């Protein structure tokens, strides 16, 4: 134990950095690897030579096709003998920070770099303009690859119009609204009010990718590029992954921080992290409006989650925010107190790295005072995680809690035919026009008892398309014949 009572193996976050670019000219700027390097340089300020002590580099996969970006970063900064890890899509972003903290506490490594980034907007602009860009390529195979243990989507969801994330989350919204007993119109208004506050936070913090706030009315009445995607969502409700952003975090042991003379005011301690990796696809969830995994995460985090001064909930879609808010005991907080950046729709949602950006911002605020909470989501609220951060170490040391547990799931039968009820639904759009009504349905079980089989069915009937956008359909009786449904 150190002179100040802190275990020298206690993990601490000492360096945080970000990099972003907003280009006026196609082909200008740099690619994602260079953005990651800039974020690392930002994170390394004030660390003395500590960056050179890093022996593990963890990178979450993005939209890019690099083989071993961690090795590229290690070589760029002369991190001798650094072990590279690539976390595939479907691995919780918090898992990288948690694993780093666990390994530091166990004495397996002294310092770890977690870094990720995207230059998706730059690539998009170049492709549209027909401009060639020549960026560094990180070939090779990582020392370690982390991958999820199962598929995010059920086969029936993929086959029946429900693979698109906006559609899945829109179905969740319908279940949330029905559980609250409010009309679709009122629910859409409340969703817009929530996200208008997120947009205001992004604008006030200078992070808005649109350069301004967005009003409730703009979210409710799409115009121009803010087209309908899946009721009640327009484009501006959704995470915007075509951004050029990178984030880097340097974690080490307290002993290492002291050895390199890192100022105490830079230290931010992970006190507890919890995650659930149990995967139940949307079609099979007993109650799509709830998340048992996030409820378990909340219990593991303890009262510190609800009491945190700085909160950033993973905000890929409004439904994710609303589910977390309920399960983590944050219903009493104002909408704008659920984000520090403005969220993924307004501050940018670089694929598979947003939680790193949120942790950077929360850590900076924690340095000024107050504890912080950052959450992560993988899939369609399929996997869940959260972590608490503080300027003070936890009395009993850092805790990593795996709350993964077997969860109930409804049986799925794509061939079901017969009477059913709607569990969740949305109208998907094509070119701004309603194209297909999609419903998760539950057929009658044998003997008429509850808990029947689930399936996904759709309709292109004009009356159904119109009604599902305005009327309450969750709980409504329908008849299902394989991939199709009709009102009962």
Backbone torsions as a table, in degrees:
resi	resn	phi	psi	omega
1	UNK	NA	137.1	-179.0
2	UNK	-73.2	173.0	-179.0
3	UNK	-61.2	-29.2	-179.6
4	UNK	-92.9	10.2	177.7
5	UNK	83.7	5.0	-179.5
6	UNK	-96.6	127.3	176.0
7	UNK	-57.8	127.5	-177.8
8	UNK	-62.2	-18.6	178.3
9	UNK	-89.7	2.2	179.5
10	UNK	-59.9	128.2	178.2
11	UNK	-73.4	142.8	-179.8
12	UNK	-145.1	140.5	176.4
13	UNK	-89.7	116.4	-174.6
14	UNK	-112.4	-21.6	-178.0
15	UNK	-134.5	129.7	176.5
16	UNK	-134.3	140.7	-179.9
17	UNK	-154.1	155.3	177.4
18	UNK	-136.9	161.8	173.3
19	UNK	-146.0	141.3	175.4
20	UNK	-150.5	159.1	176.1
21	UNK	-143.2	144.8	176.6
22	UNK	-129.1	109.1	-167.5
23	UNK	-96.2	137.4	175.4
24	UNK	-94.0	-17.7	-175.1
25	UNK	-125.7	130.0	178.7
26	UNK	-61.7	134.4	178.4
27	UNK	90.0	-9.0	178.1
28	UNK	-78.9	177.4	174.8
29	UNK	77.7	-163.2	-176.8
30	UNK	-128.6	165.8	179.5
31	UNK	-84.5	-176.7	-173.3
32	UNK	-66.1	-33.2	179.7
33	UNK	-65.7	-42.9	178.1
34	UNK	-66.9	-35.4	175.9
35	UNK	-64.0	-41.2	176.2
36	UNK	-60.0	-42.0	179.9
37	UNK	-62.2	-40.5	178.6
38	UNK	-64.6	-39.1	178.2
39	UNK	-64.5	-39.3	177.7
40	UNK	-63.6	-43.3	178.0
41	UNK	-59.7	-40.6	178.1
42	UNK	-63.8	-43.6	-179.0
43	UNK	-67.3	-28.6	-174.8
44	UNK	-81.5	-10.4	180.0
45	UNK	-61.1	130.9	178.0
46	UNK	83.6	3.8	-177.8
47	UNK	-97.5	2.2	-176.6
48	UNK	62.6	-130.3	178.8
49	UNK	-98.0	15.5	-173.4
50	UNK	-62.4	-33.8	-179.1
51	UNK	-55.7	-34.8	179.9
52	UNK	-66.5	-14.6	178.8
53	UNK	-86.9	-5.4	-179.7
54	UNK	-64.7	129.9	178.5
55	UNK	-121.2	2.2	174.4
56	UNK	-140.0	135.1	176.9
57	UNK	-123.5	118.1	-177.9
58	UNK	-110.1	129.6	-177.7
59	UNK	-131.4	127.7	172.4
60	UNK	-82.7	138.6	-178.7
61	UNK	-65.7	143.2	175.7
62	UNK	-114.7	-152.4	178.7
63	UNK	-79.1	-14.4	-178.2
64	UNK	-74.1	172.3	-175.9
65	UNK	-116.0	20.7	179.5
66	UNK	-61.5	143.5	179.5
67	UNK	-81.3	-44.8	-174.3
68	UNK	-142.7	70.4	-179.0
69	UNK	-63.9	-29.6	178.0
70	UNK	-61.1	-39.5	178.0
71	UNK	-66.0	-40.3	178.9
72	UNK	-60.2	-45.4	179.0
73	UNK	-63.5	-43.5	-179.6
74	UNK	-60.0	-43.3	-179.8
75	UNK	-69.6	-36.0	179.5
76	UNK	-60.0	-38.1	-176.5
77	UNK	-105.8	15.1	176.0
78	UNK	54.3	46.1	177.4
79	UNK	-86.7	93.4	-171.7
80	UNK	-65.2	131.4	176.1
81	UNK	61.3	24.1	179.0
82	UNK	-71.4	139.1	178.9
83	UNK	-90.6	127.4	-177.8
84	UNK	-101.4	138.0	177.8
85	UNK	-129.7	136.1	174.5
86	UNK	-116.4	122.6	178.0
87	UNK	-97.9	117.4	-177.1
88	UNK	-72.0	164.8	174.9
89	UNK	-57.6	137.0	-177.0
90	UNK	104.0	-11.4	172.7
91	UNK	-92.1	127.1	179.9
92	UNK	-57.2	135.4	179.4
93	UNK	-62.7	-34.5	177.2
94	UNK	-62.4	-27.6	-178.8
95	UNK	-58.2	-34.0	179.9
96	UNK	-66.1	-44.1	-179.9
97	UNK	-69.3	-37.4	179.3
98	UNK	-67.0	-46.1	-180.0
99	UNK	-62.1	-40.6	177.8
100	UNK	-60.2	-44.3	-178.4
101	UNK	-66.3	-41.7	179.3
102	UNK	-62.5	-45.6	-177.4
103	UNK	-68.2	-34.7	176.3
104	UNK	-65.5	-46.7	-179.2
105	UNK	-61.8	-33.5	-178.3
106	UNK	-82.2	-5.0	179.2
107	UNK	82.2	12.6	-179.2
108	UNK	-79.5	-19.6	-179.9
109	UNK	-158.1	151.2	-178.9
110	UNK	-94.7	-33.5	-176.5
111	UNK	-147.0	140.5	-176.7
112	UNK	-133.6	141.0	174.1
113	UNK	-111.6	125.3	172.9
114	UNK	-111.7	122.9	-175.2
115	UNK	-145.9	143.3	177.0
116	UNK	-158.1	160.5	-179.9
117	UNK	-176.7	170.4	-178.3
118	UNK	-140.0	150.8	167.0
119	UNK	-131.0	45.4	-174.3
120	UNK	-67.5	-35.9	179.4
121	UNK	-67.4	-40.3	178.0
122	UNK	-61.6	-44.7	179.1
123	UNK	-63.9	-40.4	179.7
124	UNK	-63.6	-46.8	179.6
125	UNK	-60.7	-41.6	-179.1
126	UNK	-66.1	-40.9	-179.8
127	UNK	-64.9	-43.2	179.9
128	UNK	-63.1	-39.5	-177.7
129	UNK	-84.4	-6.9	-177.9
130	UNK	70.6	30.5	-178.2
131	UNK	-100.0	133.5	176.9
132	UNK	-84.3	135.6	174.7
133	UNK	-120.9	136.9	-179.4
134	UNK	-113.3	99.9	-178.2
135	UNK	-111.3	158.6	174.9
136	UNK	-58.3	148.5	177.9
137	UNK	-121.4	132.0	179.7
138	UNK	-100.2	87.2	178.2
139	UNK	-79.2	177.8	176.3
140	UNK	103.7	-179.1	-178.1
141	UNK	-120.6	129.7	179.8
142	UNK	-63.0	157.8	174.6
143	UNK	-63.3	-35.6	-179.7
144	UNK	-139.1	140.5	173.6
145	UNK	-122.7	127.9	174.3
146	UNK	-102.3	135.0	-179.8
147	UNK	-137.8	152.3	178.1
148	UNK	-67.0	156.3	-175.5
149	UNK	-86.4	-6.1	-178.4
150	UNK	-156.5	174.0	179.2
151	UNK	-81.4	144.3	178.1
152	UNK	-69.9	-40.8	-173.4
153	UNK	-105.4	147.7	170.7
154	UNK	-82.1	152.3	-178.2
155	UNK	-57.8	-38.7	-178.2
156	UNK	-67.1	-29.8	177.0
157	UNK	-69.1	-40.9	179.3
158	UNK	-65.6	-41.9	-174.6
159	UNK	-76.1	-18.8	-171.1
160	UNK	-125.6	50.9	168.7
161	UNK	72.2	9.8	-172.7
162	UNK	-116.9	28.2	178.0
163	UNK	-89.1	-23.2	-177.4
164	UNK	-71.0	126.9	-177.7
165	UNK	-54.5	-41.1	-179.3
166	UNK	-59.5	-35.0	179.6
167	UNK	-72.5	-42.0	178.4
168	UNK	-60.9	-47.3	-178.7
169	UNK	-68.5	-31.3	175.6
170	UNK	-64.6	-37.7	175.2
171	UNK	-62.8	-41.6	176.2
172	UNK	-59.7	-41.0	179.2
173	UNK	-58.6	-41.9	-178.7
174	UNK	-62.9	-37.3	178.8
175	UNK	-70.2	-37.8	178.5
176	UNK	-64.0	-47.2	179.7
177	UNK	-61.8	-41.7	179.6
178	UNK	-64.4	-40.1	179.6
179	UNK	-64.4	-29.8	179.4
180	UNK	-86.2	-9.7	178.1
181	UNK	72.9	29.6	179.6
182	UNK	-111.2	157.2	-179.6
183	UNK	-71.9	157.3	176.4
184	UNK	-56.5	-37.3	-179.5
185	UNK	-65.8	-45.0	179.2
186	UNK	-66.6	-39.7	179.9
187	UNK	-63.6	-41.7	178.6
188	UNK	-61.8	-38.0	178.3
189	UNK	-65.1	-41.0	-179.7
190	UNK	-69.0	-36.4	175.8
191	UNK	-63.2	-44.3	179.6
192	UNK	-63.8	-38.2	178.7
193	UNK	-63.8	-42.1	177.6
194	UNK	-59.1	-50.3	-174.6
195	UNK	-76.7	-23.6	173.1
196	UNK	-64.3	-35.5	176.3
197	UNK	-68.7	-39.1	175.7
198	UNK	-61.5	-43.5	180.0
199	UNK	-61.2	-37.4	178.8
200	UNK	-65.3	-40.7	178.2
201	UNK	-62.0	-43.1	179.2
202	UNK	-62.2	-43.5	-179.1
203	UNK	-66.9	-43.8	-179.0
204	UNK	-65.2	-30.6	180.0
205	UNK	-88.8	3.0	-179.5
206	UNK	72.3	20.5	-177.1
207	UNK	-105.6	-6.0	-172.2
208	UNK	-61.3	124.2	178.0
209	UNK	-73.4	-11.3	175.2
210	UNK	-99.4	-6.6	178.4
211	UNK	78.8	7.4	-178.7
212	UNK	-164.3	171.4	174.3
213	UNK	-77.3	165.4	177.9
214	UNK	-126.2	133.1	-175.2
215	UNK	-87.1	165.4	174.7
216	UNK	-56.8	-45.6	-176.6
217	UNK	-63.1	-35.9	177.8
218	UNK	-65.6	-36.1	178.7
219	UNK	-71.6	-30.3	-177.4
220	UNK	-86.5	-25.5	-176.4
221	UNK	-124.0	82.8	-174.1
222	UNK	-60.9	138.3	178.8
223	UNK	-137.1	140.7	175.5
224	UNK	62.6	-125.4	-176.4
225	UNK	-72.4	-16.2	178.3
226	UNK	-84.1	68.5	-173.8
227	UNK	-84.7	158.9	171.5
228	UNK	-63.5	138.9	173.8
229	UNK	-115.2	-54.1	178.9
230	UNK	-158.3	120.0	-174.8
231	UNK	-55.8	131.7	8.4
232	UNK	-95.3	23.0	-171.9
233	UNK	-96.3	134.9	163.0
234	UNK	-103.2	178.0	-179.1
235	UNK	-57.5	-35.7	-173.9
236	UNK	-78.4	-3.3	170.5
237	UNK	-83.4	-13.7	-166.5
238	UNK	-103.9	151.5	175.3
239	UNK	-55.9	135.8	-179.4
240	UNK	-106.0	100.5	-173.3
241	UNK	-90.2	-9.4	178.6
242	UNK	-83.5	70.2	179.1
243	UNK	-132.2	163.7	177.0
244	UNK	-113.1	94.2	-174.6
245	UNK	-146.1	145.1	176.0
246	UNK	-141.4	154.7	178.9
247	UNK	-140.8	147.1	179.3
248	UNK	-139.8	142.5	179.5
249	UNK	-136.3	132.6	178.5
250	UNK	-111.0	118.8	176.5
251	UNK	-114.0	148.0	178.8
252	UNK	-155.2	178.8	174.3
253	UNK	-81.7	156.4	175.9
254	UNK	-57.2	-40.1	178.5
255	UNK	-57.9	-43.1	-179.7
256	UNK	-69.0	-41.2	178.3
257	UNK	-59.4	-41.0	178.7
258	UNK	-67.7	-41.6	-177.0
259	UNK	-60.6	-34.1	-179.2
260	UNK	-97.5	7.4	174.0
261	UNK	69.2	31.2	178.8
262	UNK	-71.3	126.3	-176.8
263	UNK	-57.1	138.8	-177.0
264	UNK	-59.5	-32.2	-177.7
265	UNK	-69.9	-8.6	176.7
266	UNK	-89.2	-12.7	-172.9
267	UNK	-76.0	131.5	173.0
268	UNK	-131.6	123.0	-173.6
269	UNK	-96.7	129.7	165.2
270	UNK	-73.4	123.3	-177.6
271	UNK	-98.5	-39.0	176.7
272	UNK	-154.2	140.7	175.1
273	UNK	-133.7	138.9	-179.4
274	UNK	-136.2	145.8	177.9
275	UNK	-151.2	151.6	174.3
276	UNK	-122.2	124.7	179.8
277	UNK	-109.2	13.2	175.4
278	UNK	-72.5	128.1	-172.8
279	UNK	-113.5	115.9	174.2
280	UNK	-122.1	116.0	-179.5
281	UNK	-63.7	155.4	-176.5
282	UNK	-50.4	-46.0	-174.5
283	UNK	-59.5	-25.0	-174.4
284	UNK	-102.1	0.0	-176.3
285	UNK	-75.4	128.5	180.0
286	UNK	-56.2	-41.7	178.6
287	UNK	-135.5	98.6	-176.7
288	UNK	-63.1	-16.8	-179.9
289	UNK	-78.8	-9.9	-176.6
290	UNK	-119.2	162.2	175.8
291	UNK	-134.5	96.6	176.2
292	UNK	-57.5	-32.0	179.0
293	UNK	-64.1	-46.2	178.7
294	UNK	-68.4	-33.6	175.6
295	UNK	-60.6	-42.3	178.5
296	UNK	-67.3	-38.3	175.8
297	UNK	-60.0	-44.0	179.6
298	UNK	-60.3	-41.9	178.3
299	UNK	-62.8	-43.5	-178.7
300	UNK	-66.1	-36.8	179.3
301	UNK	-70.6	-30.1	178.2
302	UNK	82.3	-170.6	-176.0
303	UNK	-63.7	-17.3	179.1
304	UNK	-60.5	-26.5	180.0
305	UNK	-65.8	-49.3	-179.0
306	UNK	-70.4	-25.7	-176.2
307	UNK	-92.3	-5.7	-175.0
308	UNK	-59.3	137.9	179.7
309	UNK	-75.6	-29.7	-176.3
310	UNK	-124.6	120.3	-174.4
311	UNK	-126.6	133.2	170.6
312	UNK	-133.9	105.6	178.3
313	UNK	-87.4	138.0	178.2
314	UNK	-58.0	127.4	-164.6
315	UNK	-128.4	45.2	179.1
316	UNK	-60.5	-36.4	176.9
317	UNK	-148.5	156.0	-179.7
318	UNK	-55.1	-36.9	-178.7
319	UNK	-58.7	-37.9	179.2
320	UNK	-62.6	-43.1	179.3
321	UNK	-63.8	-44.3	-175.4
322	UNK	-67.7	-38.8	177.5
323	UNK	-65.5	-46.1	179.4
324	UNK	-62.2	-42.1	-178.9
325	UNK	-55.0	-43.9	-179.2
326	UNK	-71.0	-48.9	-172.7
327	UNK	-70.7	-26.7	-177.5
328	UNK	-96.6	5.4	176.4
329	UNK	73.2	35.8	-176.9
330	UNK	-110.4	18.9	-175.9
331	UNK	-65.8	-22.0	-179.6
332	UNK	-82.5	-5.9	-178.5
333	UNK	-84.7	148.4	173.9
334	UNK	-65.7	153.0	-178.3
335	UNK	-53.7	-45.2	-174.8
336	UNK	-70.7	-12.1	179.1
337	UNK	-86.7	5.3	-179.7
338	UNK	-98.0	0.4	-179.9
339	UNK	-143.7	146.7	173.7
340	UNK	-105.0	-23.9	-176.9
341	UNK	-99.6	-26.8	-170.6
342	UNK	111.0	-7.1	172.7
343	UNK	89.2	171.2	-170.1
344	UNK	-74.8	-19.9	177.9
345	UNK	-81.6	-24.1	-171.5
346	UNK	-120.3	-32.4	176.2
347	UNK	-96.5	-10.0	-179.6
348	UNK	108.6	140.4	-179.7
349	UNK	-125.5	68.4	178.8
350	UNK	-54.6	129.7	-172.3
351	UNK	-56.0	122.4	171.1
352	UNK	69.6	16.5	176.1
353	UNK	-134.3	-1.2	-174.2
354	UNK	-56.9	-39.4	-178.0
355	UNK	-61.3	-27.8	175.4
356	UNK	-68.1	-42.5	177.0
357	UNK	-62.0	-42.6	179.4
358	UNK	-63.0	-40.1	179.6
359	UNK	-66.2	-37.7	175.9
360	UNK	-58.8	-49.3	-177.7
361	UNK	-65.7	-43.7	179.4
362	UNK	-63.7	-41.2	179.3
363	UNK	-60.8	-41.8	178.8
364	UNK	-61.5	-37.9	179.4
365	UNK	-72.8	-37.9	179.1
366	UNK	-61.7	-34.9	177.5
367	UNK	-58.4	-29.1	-179.7
368	UNK	-86.3	-13.9	178.8
369	UNK	133.5	144.7	180.0
370	UNK	90.1	149.2	179.1
371	UNK	-85.2	165.8	-177.3
372	UNK	-132.5	152.6	175.9
373	UNK	-126.5	128.7	174.1
374	UNK	-128.2	135.2	179.2
375	UNK	-116.4	163.5	177.3
376	UNK	-135.5	149.4	175.9
377	UNK	-132.0	142.9	169.6
378	UNK	-124.5	137.8	-179.0
379	UNK	73.0	-139.7	-176.3
380	UNK	-104.6	63.2	-167.2
381	UNK	55.3	36.7	-177.5
382	UNK	-81.1	-38.5	175.4
383	UNK	-126.3	148.8	-170.0
384	UNK	-137.9	146.8	177.9
385	UNK	-155.9	159.1	175.1
386	UNK	-156.0	156.4	178.5
387	UNK	-145.2	145.2	175.2
388	UNK	-106.3	139.9	-178.2
389	UNK	-126.6	144.3	-175.6
390	UNK	-150.7	156.0	173.6
391	UNK	-77.5	-7.2	179.1
392	UNK	-119.5	140.8	177.4
393	UNK	-70.2	153.1	176.4
394	UNK	-66.5	143.3	-176.8
395	UNK	-56.3	-39.7	-178.8
396	UNK	-98.6	11.6	-177.5
397	UNK	89.0	167.8	179.9
398	UNK	-62.9	137.4	177.0
399	UNK	-119.8	131.9	171.5
400	UNK	-113.4	119.4	-173.4
401	UNK	-117.5	122.1	174.7
402	UNK	-96.0	109.8	-178.0
403	UNK	-100.1	14.6	177.1
404	UNK	-58.4	129.9	180.0
405	UNK	-151.4	154.9	178.1
406	UNK	-62.3	129.6	-178.4
407	UNK	-114.7	149.9	177.4
408	UNK	-64.9	145.5	179.1
409	UNK	-144.8	140.0	176.8
410	UNK	-75.7	144.8	173.6
411	UNK	-66.7	146.5	-178.4
412	UNK	-115.2	130.5	179.3
413	UNK	-135.0	98.5	-179.4
414	UNK	-61.2	-21.2	-177.0
415	UNK	-93.9	6.4	-177.3
416	UNK	-58.1	138.3	175.0
417	UNK	-137.7	131.2	179.2
418	UNK	142.8	-167.1	-179.5
419	UNK	-69.3	146.6	-178.6
420	UNK	-156.3	172.0	173.0
421	UNK	-126.0	153.7	-179.4
422	UNK	-82.0	127.9	178.8
423	UNK	-95.6	-33.4	178.7
424	UNK	-167.4	154.2	-174.1
425	UNK	-159.8	165.0	174.3
426	UNK	-160.2	160.3	170.5
427	UNK	-107.1	119.1	179.2
428	UNK	-89.1	144.3	-176.2
429	UNK	-110.5	154.8	175.4
430	UNK	-137.6	117.5	-177.9
431	UNK	63.2	30.0	179.0
432	UNK	84.1	0.1	-178.9
433	UNK	-115.0	143.6	177.7
434	UNK	-61.1	129.9	-173.5
435	UNK	-116.9	-42.7	-175.6
436	UNK	-153.3	135.9	173.5
437	UNK	-91.4	126.3	-176.3
438	UNK	-117.6	133.4	-179.4
439	UNK	-135.0	135.5	164.0
440	UNK	-85.1	124.0	-173.6
441	UNK	-121.8	154.2	176.5
442	UNK	-124.0	117.1	179.8
443	UNK	-77.9	163.7	178.4
444	UNK	-68.3	137.1	175.9
445	UNK	-82.4	166.6	-179.8
446	UNK	-60.8	128.7	-179.3
447	UNK	84.0	1.3	177.7
448	UNK	81.2	7.2	179.6
449	UNK	-75.0	168.8	-179.8
450	UNK	-73.5	173.0	175.9
451	UNK	76.7	41.9	179.9
452	UNK	-76.4	-177.6	-177.5
453	UNK	-74.1	153.3	-179.6
454	UNK	-109.4	155.8	173.7
455	UNK	-158.5	176.8	173.7
456	UNK	-121.1	129.9	-179.2
457	UNK	-137.2	162.2	-176.1
458	UNK	-142.0	168.5	178.0
459	UNK	-149.4	144.1	173.6
460	UNK	-114.0	11.9	178.3
461	UNK	-62.1	131.7	-175.6
462	UNK	-61.0	-39.3	179.8
463	UNK	-66.4	-39.7	178.4
464	UNK	-65.7	-43.5	179.2
465	UNK	-58.8	-42.8	-179.5
466	UNK	-69.9	-44.3	-176.4
467	UNK	-67.7	-41.0	-175.7
468	UNK	-65.8	-22.4	179.1
469	UNK	-78.7	-21.4	-174.3
470	UNK	-119.8	-26.7	-173.9
471	UNK	-105.0	160.4	177.3
472	UNK	-78.2	117.3	-179.0
473	UNK	-108.3	-19.0	179.1
474	UNK	-65.5	127.3	-175.9
475	UNK	93.3	-9.8	-177.3
476	UNK	-73.6	145.6	178.4
477	UNK	-79.6	135.6	177.3
478	UNK	-138.8	168.9	171.5
479	UNK	-115.4	133.4	-175.4
480	UNK	-114.5	137.2	172.9
481	UNK	-133.5	88.1	-178.2
482	UNK	66.2	-115.6	-174.7
483	UNK	-84.9	-4.8	-174.6
484	UNK	-117.2	153.2	172.1
485	UNK	-135.6	159.9	174.0
486	UNK	-145.5	155.2	178.4
487	UNK	-57.2	142.5	179.7
488	UNK	-74.0	NA	NA
